[in-house]
Amino acid sequence: MSTDVELLDIDQWFHLDEETKLAVAAVNIVVLGLVSLIGVVSNIINMIIFTRLTLKDSMSVELFSLAFADFSATTLELSITCIYVASQLYPWSSVDLWALGYVSFAWAVNASYLISSWITALISLERCVCVVFPFRVKRMFTRRRCLAIIGAIFVVHIIIFIPAYIIEKMEWVLVSPPSRNTSDDNKWTYTIVFSEATQQLDTVLDITAGLFLFITAQVVIFGCSVWMTLSLNLSTSVRSKTSSAEKFHATDFSQLTRSEKRMVSIVLFLSLLHTVCNLPRLTLTVFYHVYPWTSVNAQSDFLSFVWTAIASCSTVTCSYSFCGYYRLNSRYRAIFINIFQRN
């Protein structure tokens, strides 16, 4: 137990007015909780269907790995929501449940988001090569090579966040309850204690993971999406201007099969989903690094609401990929319907 600590006032940690408390609770429980639950269920279904489709090529392995990463992210987010509910039901617990959720799950959620983003970037890159160099893609993206890359993505992002679990610790500290001044009301609470080391760690992880790795993944996803779109448009233009005798030799773009084109459509959907849903998170992260004083001076009630809303947007990325699979992949749709018809 830590005894050399200053008496802490809970009101100094979290200043939330009643309206904002209700807003944060609504976003945490209704929005984030519901989206996370949908993500858990949908990604379990995704993994079952991809397994039944057999993991025989690089793309099926990548899609299964993406479903697993998204399942991990949504499960962790759902756990955080459950801990938030428990913290509201037992506000004076000896264990700071909200801090426990932060230490236990927050960094793991960030790692899962990054893993999901980089697997999506890998999928986008493979489909981009498939469109531009259709005869080379199978030699470049073999099943074994993709398994190695995906394994490296998981290992690298897990290693990056290990220091957070080593440095950020929870301790027993003496706190005073809100609106009370007597020493008899003070209570020992097991909560997270922020130090200079934790602040430095947060800065390093924000720069490496929150900015560099995250932005790089989004740039790859966006760049491949634009390249695929331009290539497909060029393919259509070339085919429309060539005679039937010249079609076969006109361009490599025209050699895509219908199934490959549907797969390209799925990848474009995933890329758009990632870009749109992660843009708010990226914008706010960049804003706080350009104007660092705002994160200190802004009211914590505003920050709590904004970050919870942004977490909900990011979770949508991991929860609704099944919409694209169902709409654009006939084999996925057939297995999906078969599963629920039998049940």
N, C-alpha and C positions, 0 to 999 in steps of 0.2 A: 504494500500500500504506500502511495506517495504521500508524505506528510508535509514536506517543504513546499507547499503550494499556497498561492494567494486565494483568498476567499472569492469565488466567482459568482457573478450574478447572472442568472439565466436570461434576464431581460437584455443583457449586453450581448448575448450570443445570437438570439433570434428575436428580432423586433417585427412582429406580425400583427397588424390590426385585424379586427374580426372579419371584415369583408374579404381581406386577402387570404386569411386562414380558410374561409369557405371556398374561395376560388382555387387555392392550392389543393385543398382536399378534393374538390370536384375533379380537377385535372388528374390528380394522383390516382384516385380510386376509379372514377367513371371512365376517363379517357385512357390514361396510361394502363390501368388495370385491365380494361376491356380489350385494348389493342394487344397487350402482352398475352392475354389468354387466347385470343384468336391466333396470335403468332405461334404459341406453343402447340395448339391443336393442328393448325395448318402445316407446320413444319414436320410434325410427326407423320401426318398423311403424306407429305412430300417424300420423306425418307422411305416410307413403306412402298410408295409407288415407284420411286427410282430403283429400289432394290428389286422389285418385280420386273422392271424393265431390263434388269441385269446390268451390272457395272462393267461392261465389256470394252468401252472406249473412253477416251480422255474426257469427252464432254459429259457423259453420264456420271463419271467420278467427280468432276468439278461441281455439277449440279447437286449431287448428294452431299458433298462437303459443304457447299453453300447452305443447304437446308440444315445441316448439323450446326454450323456456326450461327445461323439465325435462330435455331432452336435454343442454343445456349444463351444467346443475348436476350431473347424474350422470356426464358425461364428465370434468368437473373433479374430482369426488370419486374417480373411478376412477384418474385421474392421480395424485392425492395418495396413494392406496393403493399404486400402483406405486412411487412415490418412497419411501414408507415401507419397502417391501420392499427396495429398493435400499440404503437407509440401514442396514438390518439386515445385509445381505450385505456391505456395505463400510463398517463403522463408523468406520474411521480414514481415510476419504477426505479429501483436501485440501479438498474442497468439502463443506460441511455440507448434505447432500442434504435432510434434513428441514427445515432453515431455508429452503433454496431452494424447496421445495414450499410452505412457509408464505407466503413473500413473493410467489411467482408465482401461486398458485392460491387461497389462503384467502379473500382479499377478493373475488375473482371468484366464488367459490362463494356467498358471502353476497349478492352482487348478484343472482346467478341465483335464489337462494331468494326474495328480495324481489320480483323480477320475476314469478316464478311465483305468489307470493301475491297480488300486485295484479291479475294477469290473471284469477286465480280469483275475486277480489273483483268484477271487472268482469263476468265470466260470471254470478256469483251475482246481481248487481244487475240484469242484463238479464232473467234468468229470473224474478226477483222482480217486476219490472215486467210481464212477460208474464202472470204469474198474477193480479196485482192490476188491471192496466190492459191487458187483451189487445188492445184496439183501438188503443192508442197506441204499443205497443212498436216496431212497424216504422218509425214516423215518428221516434221518439226514438233508436233504435239502428240507424242506417244503416251499411252496409258501409264507406263512406268515413270516417264519423265514428269508427267503432271502430278502423279502421286508424290514424287520427291519434292516438287515445288510447293505443293499444298502442305506437306509435312513441314517444310522449312518455314512457311508462312505462320503456321501454328506455333512452332518452337520459338521463332524470333519474337513474336508478339507476347508470348508468355514470359520469356526472359526479360523483356523490356520492363514489364510491370512487377517483377519479383521484388525489386528494391522498395516499392511502395508498401508491401506487406512486411518488410523488414524494419523500415524506418517509422512508419506510421503505427503507433501503438495506442492502446487504451489503458488508462490508469484511473485509480480512485482519487477523486478530487472533491473538495468541500465546496458545495454550492449553496446559494441562498435562493429560496423560492420567490416567484414574482410577488411584488407588492407586500413583502414582509421584511421587517427589519430586526426582529429579535433573534438572538443567537440560538435560541432553543429550536427554531425552525430550520436551521442549517442542516444539511444532510450530505452524507458521503454518496457520491454517484460514480459509477463506473462508466467513463466516457472518454472520448478521444481528446488528447491534449496536443495542440498545435505548437510546434517549436520552430526555431530558425531552420533546422534540418528539413522539416516537413515542407516549409515554404520554398526552400531551394529545390527540393524534390519535385514539388508541384510545378515550379517554373520549368525545370528540365523536361519533365514529361509533357507539359503543355507545348513546348517548342518541338520536341522530337516526335511525340505521338499525336498530340492534338493538332499540330500545324503541318510539320514536314511530311510525315507518313500519310496522314489523312488527306492533305492537299494533293500529294503525289498520286495517290490512288484515284482520287476524283478526276485529276487531269488525264490519267490513262483511260479511265472509263469514258470521259467526255470526248477525248481525242479519237478513240476507237469508234465511238458512236458516230461522230461527224464523218470520219473516213468511210465507214460502212455505208452511211446514207449517201454520200457523194458518189461512191463507187457504184452503188445500186442504181442511182439516177443516171450515171454515165452509161451503165450497162443497158438500161432501157432505151436511152437515146441512140446508142450504137446499133442495137437490134432493130430499132424502128427504121433506120436509114440504110440497112444492108438488105440485100436480096436474100431469098431463101437459100440460095446456093452458097452464099458467103457467110451465113450466120454462124456456122460451126467454127470458122476461122477468124471471126471478127475480133473477139476479145475473150480473155479468160473469164471475165465476169459472167458471161452468158452460160457458163458450164455448171452453175449451181442447180441442184435438183430442187424439187418442190419442198421436200423435207428439210433441206439445208436452208432454204429461204424462210421457212417457218421458224427454224431455229434462230436465224438472224433476227427475225421479228421479236422472238422471246428475249434475246440478248438486248435489243434496243429498248424493249419495255423495262427490263431490269436496270439498264443504264439510266433511263429517264427517271425511274423510281428512286434510284440512289441519289441522283443529282438534285432532284427537286426536294426530297425529304431531308437531305443532309445540308442543303444550302443554308437554312437558318442557323444550324449549329456552327457551321464554318464561318458565317458572317459575324456571329457574336464573338466567337473565339478570336478572330482577327481584330475585331473592334476593341476588345479588352487588351490586346497586345499593343495596338496603336495608341490607345488612350488608357493606360494602366490605372490612372487615378480614378476612373469611373467605377471600377470594381470595388474600390475602397469606400468611395463617397456615396455611391448609390444605396438606396434603402434596401435592406435585406428582404423585405416583403416583395419588392419588385423583382429582385434577383431570383427568389424562390419560385415565383410564378413563371418567370421567363424560362428558367432552366428546366422546370418541370414540363412546360409546354414543348420546349425543344426536344427533350427526351422522348416525348410522345411522338413527335414527327420522325425522329430517328428510328423509333421502334416500328413505325409503319413500314419502313424499308424492309425490315426483317419479317413482317407479318403478312404482306399481301402479294408476295411473288406468285403464290398459287393462282391468282387471278389470271396472270399472263400464261402460266402453264396450261390452265384449263381452257382458256380461250384459243390458244394458238397451237397446242399440241394434241392431235387427235388420239394418240396412244395413251397419253396421260389422262385425257378426258374419259376414254373407254374404261380404264382401270378404276378411276375415281367413281364413275357411275356403278361399276360392277361391285365395288366394295360396299357401297351404301344400299344397293338393291338387295344384296344377300343379307344385310343386317336388318 
